[in-house]
Every structure is written in structure tokens, then in C-alpha cells.
Amino acid sequence: MGASLGAGTKGSVNVELNIVPFIDLMSCLTAFLLVTAVWVNIAQINIQPKGKAREGGDPPPEEPKLSVLVQADRIWVGISRVNEFQEIPKKPDGSQDWEKFEVTMKDKKASVYFVDKTDVEIAGESTTQAPVNYRDIIHAMDTAVKVGFSDVGLSDPAGLAARPTL
């Protein structure tokens, strides 16, 4: 691709447009696009909504469901059909008691209700006065997968099948 400057005069100059830098830029952008497209697909968490809908109207489930409610100061683990709840308060140093939570989840997984089940619903109840860290919800999900609940679902706190009432 060329251009001619001052074609009518004696000292005309031909100019070549160098497109190599443009091609280099486009190849870098293409590589970046391909890498980020793959990374976005790998770095996602597949979750299925669990629990009751907010609109309600669903009959109570026939089979018991395991529900975990993560709050700022404690974690509740409940079984829906029998309305059995276990409270796991924070440690004195202010951190969640993840060891006790893991033991509780192992006990629930070994129980008659959940030995063959793989699903659990987890919700985080966060308010402006008592915020729940996103890291705590992810830690609860990871612990549930670690003890054998491979089908972990994220739910709305009001939509849990088993919700503690104070």
C-alpha cells in the first residue's frame, strides 16, 4: 500500500505505510481474548438454586433436607423434616469454628437421613449491622463438598427448607 506525495512536482516522494505494528497488536489482542475466554469458563462456580421459592406455595418436602445458614456470629445446621437445628457459635477470638462445622457436617452425612444424599442448601444472612463475609459462605460450601455433599446449592436465607426461628 503506497501513497505519493507531491506527484505533480519534480521531487515527489513515495510513502509506504508500515502495517507490521498493527498486525502485532492484533495478534496480541487475539491471544489475550482467547486466554481470557478460557479462563472465564474455568473460573466459574456452578451452583443450582436450592430451597423454596419466595412466592411460597410449595408443599413441605417429603424427604429431609440439610440446610446451612451462615450468620455473622454463628452457623446453623438444620434438618427440614424434623426441625432439628444445631448452633455453631464463633470462637472466642471472633473467627468461625470451622473445625466444629466440619465435624457436624460429617456427622450429618453419616446419619441415616443423608448417607445416600449428596445435596445440601447453604445460605448467608448478611445485614448492615452483622455482615457475613463472602469467604465464609465459600468456606462452608467447600467444607460441604469435602465431607461428601457434592451437590451444593446456594439459597436465599428465607427460602431454606429448614430455618431456625429465634
WOJO-V42815 format. One record per pair of residues at least 24 apart in sequence whose C-alpha atoms are under 10 Angstrom apart, sorted by the first residue. I is the first residue (numbers start at 1). J is the second residue. D is the distance in Angstrom with one decimal. If there is no record, write none. Layout:
I&J&D + I&J&D
This chain:
46&151&9.8 + 46&152&9.2 + 46&153&8.9 + 46&154&9.9 + 47&151&8.2 + 47&152&6.8 + 47&153&5.4 + 47&154&6.5 + 47&155&9.6 + 48&121&9.3 + 48&151&8.3 + 48&152&7.5 + 48&153&5.1 + 48&154&6.7 + 48&155&8.5 + 49&121&8.3 + 49&122&9.7 + 49&152&9.1 + 49&153&5.5 + 49&154&5.6 + 49&155&5.7 + 49&156&8.4 + 49&159&9.8 + 50&119&9.1 + 50&120&8.1 + 50&121&5.8 + 50&122&8.2 + 50&123&9.4 + 50&151&10.0 + 50&152&8.5 + 50&153&5.3 + 50&154&6.1 + 50&155&5.2 + 50&156&8.1 + 50&159&7.9 + 50&160&7.6 + 50&161&8.7 + 51&120&9.4 + 51&121&6.8 + 51&122&9.1 + 51&123&9.6 + 51&153&8.5 + 51&154&8.6 + 51&155&6.0 + 51&156&7.5 + 51&157&8.9 + 51&158&8.7 + 51&159&5.1 + 51&160&4.8 + 51&161&5.5 + 51&162&8.8 + 52&155&8.5 + 52&156&8.5 + 52&157&9.8 + 52&158&8.1 + 52&159&4.6 + 52&160&6.3 + 52&161&6.4 + 52&162&9.9 + 53&155&9.4 + 53&156&8.6 + 53&158&8.6 + 53&159&5.8 + 53&160&9.0 + 53&161&10.0 + 54&156&8.4 + 54&157&9.9 + 54&158&7.1 + 54&159&6.1 + 54&160&9.8 + 55&159&9.4 + 56&159&8.6 + 60&161&8.0 + 61&161&7.9 + 63&113&8.4 + 63&114&9.9 + 64&113&6.9 + 64&114&8.4 + 64&117&10.0 + 64&161&8.6 + 64&162&9.0 + 65&113&8.5 + 65&114&8.3 + 65&117&9.1 + 65&119&7.9 + 65&120&6.8 + 65&121&7.9 + 65&160&9.2 + 65&161&6.6 + 65&162&7.4 + 66&105&9.5 + 66&108&8.2 + 66&109&9.4 + 66&113&9.1 + 66&114&8.1 + 66&117&9.6 + 66&118&9.9 + 66&119&7.7 + 66&120&5.2 + 66&121&6.5 + 66&122&8.7 + 66&149&10.0 + 66&160&9.1 + 66&161&7.8 + 66&162&7.3 + 67&119&9.5 + 67&120&6.1 + 67&121&5.0 + 67&122&5.9 + 67&123&8.0 + 67&153&9.7 + 67&155&9.3 + 67&157&9.7 + 67&160&6.4 + 67&161&6.6 + 67&162&5.7 + 67&163&7.5 + 67&164&9.8 + 68&101&10.0 + 68&105&9.6 + 68&120&7.7 + 68&121&6.2 + 68&122&4.7 + 68&123&6.3 + 68&124&8.4 + 68&137&9.7 + 68&140&8.3 + 68&141&9.4 + 68&144&9.6 + 68&154&9.7 + 68&155&9.5 + 68&157&9.2 + 68&160&8.2 + 68&161&9.7 + 68&162&8.3 + 68&163&8.5 + 68&164&9.9 + 69&121&8.6 + 69&122&6.0 + 69&123&5.0 + 69&124&5.8 + 69&125&7.0 + 69&137&9.1 + 69&140&9.4 + 69&155&9.4 + 69&156&9.6 + 69&157&7.0 + 69&160&8.2 + 69&162&9.0 + 69&163&7.6 + 69&164&8.5 + 70&96&9.6 + 70&122&7.6 + 70&123&6.2 + 70&124&4.6 + 70&125&6.2 + 70&126&8.5 + 70&132&7.4 + 70&133&9.5 + 70&136&7.6 + 70&137&6.8 + 70&140&8.0 + 70&157&9.0 + 71&96&9.8 + 71&123&8.8 + 71&124&6.1 + 71&125&5.2 + 71&126&6.6 + 71&127&9.1 + 71&130&7.8 + 71&131&7.9 + 71&132&6.1 + 71&133&9.2 + 71&136&9.1 + 71&137&9.3 + 71&157&9.9 + 72&96&8.7 + 72&124&8.6 + 72&125&7.6 + 72&126&6.9 + 72&127&8.7 + 72&129&9.3 + 72&130&5.5 + 72&131&5.8 + 72&132&4.9 + 72&133&7.8 + 72&136&9.1 + 73&130&7.8 + 73&131&9.3 + 73&132&8.6 + 75&101&7.9 + 75&124&9.2 + 75&125&10.0 + 75&136&9.9 + 75&140&9.3 + 76&101&9.2 + 76&122&9.9 + 76&123&10.0 + 76&162&9.6 + 76&163&8.3 + 76&164&7.4 + 77&101&8.5 + 77&104&8.1 + 77&105&8.2 + 77&108&9.1 + 77&122&9.2 + 77&162&8.5 + 77&163&8.8 + 77&164&8.8 + 78&108&9.5 + 78&160&9.5 + 78&161&8.7 + 78&162&5.6 + 78&163&7.0 + 78&164&7.5 + 79&108&9.0 + 79&113&9.0 + 79&114&9.9 + 79&161&8.1 + 79&162&5.9 + 79&163&8.8 + 80&160&8.6 + 80&161&5.5 + 80&162&4.2 + 80&163&7.8 + 80&164&9.9 + 81&161&8.5 + 81&162&7.8 + 82&162&9.0 + 83&161&9.6 + 83&162&6.7 + 83&163&8.3 + 83&164&8.2 + 84&162&8.4 + 84&163&9.6 + 84&164&8.8 + 85&162&8.2 + 85&163&8.3 + 85&164&6.8 + 85&165&9.8 + 86&164&9.2 + 87&164&9.4 + 95&136&9.8 + 96&136&8.0 + 98&136&9.4 + 98&139&8.3 + 98&140&8.1 + 98&143&8.3 + 99&143&9.6 + 101&140&8.2 + 101&143&8.2 + 101&144&9.3 + 102&140&8.7 + 102&143&6.3 + 102&144&7.7 + 102&146&8.6 + 102&147&7.4 + 103&143&9.9 + 103&147&8.9 + 104&147&9.9 + 105&140&9.9 + 105&143&8.0 + 105&144&6.8 + 105&145&9.9 + 105&146&9.5 + 105&147&6.8 + 105&148&9.0 + 105&149&9.0 + 106&143&9.5 + 106&144&8.6 + 106&146&9.2 + 106&147&5.7 + 106&148&8.1 + 106&149&9.6 + 107&147&9.4 + 108&147&9.6 + 109&144&9.4 + 109&147&7.3 + 109&148&7.1 + 109&149&7.7 + 110&147&9.6 + 110&148&9.7 + 114&148&9.9 + 114&149&9.1 + 115&148&9.2 + 115&149&9.7 + 116&148&9.8 + 116&149&9.7 + 117&148&8.8 + 117&149&7.3 + 117&150&9.0 + 117&151&8.9 + 118&144&9.4 + 118&145&8.8 + 118&147&9.9 + 118&148&6.7 + 118&149&4.3 + 118&150&5.3 + 118&151&5.4 + 118&152&7.9 + 119&144&9.2 + 119&145&9.5 + 119&148&9.1 + 119&149&5.6 + 119&150&6.5 + 119&151&4.4 + 119&152&5.7 + 119&153&7.4 + 120&144&7.7 + 120&145&9.3 + 120&149&6.5 + 120&150&8.3 + 120&151&6.5 + 120&152&5.2 + 120&153&6.3 + 120&154&8.7 + 120&155&9.8 + 121&149&9.8 + 121&151&8.6 + 121&152&6.0 + 121&153&4.8 + 121&154&5.9 + 121&155&6.2 + 121&156&9.3 + 121&157&9.8 + 121&159&9.6 + 121&160&7.1 + 121&161&8.2 + 121&162&9.4 + 122&152&7.3 + 122&153&6.1 + 122&154&5.1 + 122&155&5.8 + 122&156&8.3 + 122&157&8.2 + 122&160&7.9 + 123&153&8.6 + 123&154&5.8 + 123&155&5.0 + 123&156&5.8 + 123&157&5.2 + 123&158&8.8 + 123&159&8.7 + 123&160&7.4 + 124&154&8.6 + 124&155&8.1 + 124&156&7.6 + 124&157&6.3 + 125&156&8.3 + 125&157&5.9 + 125&158&9.0 + 126&157&9.3
